């Protein structure tokens, strides 16, 4: 009798199983497509409407605020809406929970160890790629295309990272690190990975989510490193 009561009590304490309102895989790919279009094209249109064609003369703090707003409006908000529309239970879908102190220290320690490894990997990757590009015309053409994309990305974000005071540096960290981490992790590790887990094993869900995480950052030279970072975040989630 006591055992039955304990079993019933444990069942009551378990979180309710999420019942999707549509195919989770369809929901994941639909969300990925919507967020990509909104963030890449919607963000560009919004920038033109606010700053016009003379983008280079725009106030840098206004651009920072727009960047932060774009993350919230075009990544975080869709994640919340899709989670609510498809699963109803937003909290469980987006993995909203507070990690223990031990988990925080382990995560930070792993990130500290992973960062130099990825930096060394990028150095070796770029060295080998340049060697191939010097000897093979196809890779040389590919390098030219990637260099143009990389230069465009660097010119877009270069001014955003310049600071003249501690306050400005703190604001930059908030804009380019804290807000993007909150928005992107909520979307990718929350909604997308959770949706993939309905159809795939956890390892494949993590890898697939990490792949899209890397692609969405639009950084050709850093693609593999970003995917590796996404895998780490996926396991941490």
N, C-alpha and C positions, 0 to 999 in steps of 0.2 A: 504493500500500500504506500509506504513512504517513498519507495523507489519510483512508483508511478507518479506521485506528487512532484518529486524532484525532476522527473523527465518532463512533465507538463510545465513546470516552472522554467526549465532551461529552454523549452521551445518558445515560451512567451518572451524570453529575453533575446531571442535571436531576431536580427533585423528581417523585415518582410522581404520575400523574394521579389525581385523586380520583374514585372511582366511587361514586355515592350508592346507598344501600340502599333508598331510596324516592324518589318524585318530589320533587325539590328545592323546587318551588313549593308543593306540599302541605306539605312539612316546614317551610317558612318561615312559612306562614300558621298552621299548627298551633302552632308555637313562639310566634308572636305572641299567639295566643289563650290559650295556657297561661300565658305570662308575665303577660299582662294580668290574668287571673283570679287567679293566685297573688299578684301584687304588690298589686292593688287590694283584693281580697276576703280573700285569705289573710292579707295584712298587717293588715287591719282586725280580723279574728278573733283573730289573734295578739296584737294590742294590747289587745283587750278581755279576753283570757284573762290577760294579765300585769298590766294596770293597772286593769281593771274599767271601770265607767262613769264613775268620777271621774277622767277623763283629765287635766283641767287641773291637778290637784294632784300629779301624778306628778313624780318627780325628773327634771329636764331632762337630766342626763347619762345616765340610764337610757333616756330616749326617744332620745337621740342614738345610743346603742349599738344600740337596737332598729332604728332607721332604717338604720344601717350593716349590721346583720345581715340585715335584709329585702332590701337590695340584693344581698348575697352569696347568700342562700338562694333568693330568688325571681327573680333575673335572671342572675347569673353561673353558678350551679349548673345551671339549665336549659340555658343556652347550651353548657356543657361536655357535658352529658348528650346533648343533641340532636346535637351535633357528633360525639360518639363513636358514637351509635346509627346515624346516617344516613351519615356519611362515614368513620368509623373514625379517620382521620388528623386529630386535633384540632388539632395545631400549624399545618398548612397551611390548614385550614378557618377558623380564627380569626385568621389572619394574624399569628401570633406571630413577630415578628422585631424586630431592633434597628436603628432608623434611624441613618443617618450623622449626624455633627455638622452638616453642611450642611443636611440635611433637617430637623433639629430647629430650626435657626435660621430657615429659610424658613417652616416651619409657624408658629412663634411670631410672626414678623414679619407674616405674613398675618393671624393672629388679632388682633394689635394693631391692624392697619389696619381689619379687619372690625368690631371691637367698636363704635367710635364711629359707623360707618355704620349699624349695626343700631339703636343708641340713637336716632339722628336719625330713622330710619325709624319706630320705635315712636312717637316724638313726633308725627310727621306723621300716622301711621295713627290714633292716638287722637284727634287734633284733628279729622280728617275724619269719623271715626265719631261723635264727639259732635255735630258739626254736623248729620249725618244724623239722629241720634237726637232732636235738638231739633226737627226739622221733620217727621219721619215717625214715625207711631205704632208701626209694626212694628219699626223700629230702636230706638225708645225701650224697647219691651218686651224686645227682645233685649239691650239694654244693662243693664236691670235684672237679667236672668238671669245675664249674664256678671259683673256686679258682685258678685252673691251668691256665685258660684263663686270669684271672685278673692279676696273677703273670707275665704272659708272656707280657701283655700290659704294666704293670708297669716297667718291666725290659727294655722294648724297649724304653720307653719315659722318664725313670728316669734320665738318664745322660743328656738328652736334656734340662732339666729344671734347671740344676745346673749352677749358675753364680758366678763369682769372681769379677765383677766390675759392675758399673752402665751402662756402655756401653753394656756389654754382656747381662745384664738383659733386657735392652731396645731391643736389637736384638732378644732375646728369645721371648719377648712379640710380636714383629713383626712377628716372624716365627710361633709361636704356637697359636696366637690369631688373629692378624690382617689379615694375608693372608688366614688362614682357614675360618674365618668369611666371607671374601669377596668371596672366591671360593664357599663355601658351600651354602651361602645364594643366590648367583647368580644361582646355579644349583637347589637347592631344592625350595626355595621360589619364584625364578624366573621361570625357565623353567618347572619344575615338577608340581608345584602348579598351574601355569597358564594353563598347559595342562589338569590337572584334572578338572579345572573349566569349561572346555568345555563340560564335561559329567556329572558332579556332582554339587550339591549345594555348595556354598562357605564353609560351615561348614564341610562338608564331605571331600572336597578337602584339607582343612587345617589339619583335623585329619589324613587322609591317608598320606599326605606328612610328617607330624610329625612322624608317625609310621616308615616310611622308614628312616627318619632322625635319629631316635633313633637306629634302627637296624644297620645302616651303621657305627655307631661309635664303634661297636663291644665292648661294655662295659656292660656285663651282670648285674652287680650290679646297674649301673646307667641308665639302659634302660628306666624305667618309668619316671625318672626325666628328661632324655633327650627328651622323647616324650612330656612331659609337657612343656619343654622349646621350643620345636619345635612348639607346638600349640600357644604359646605366640608370637613367631616370625611370625607365619602364620597370626595371627590377625593383628600384627603390619604392615605386608606387604600390 
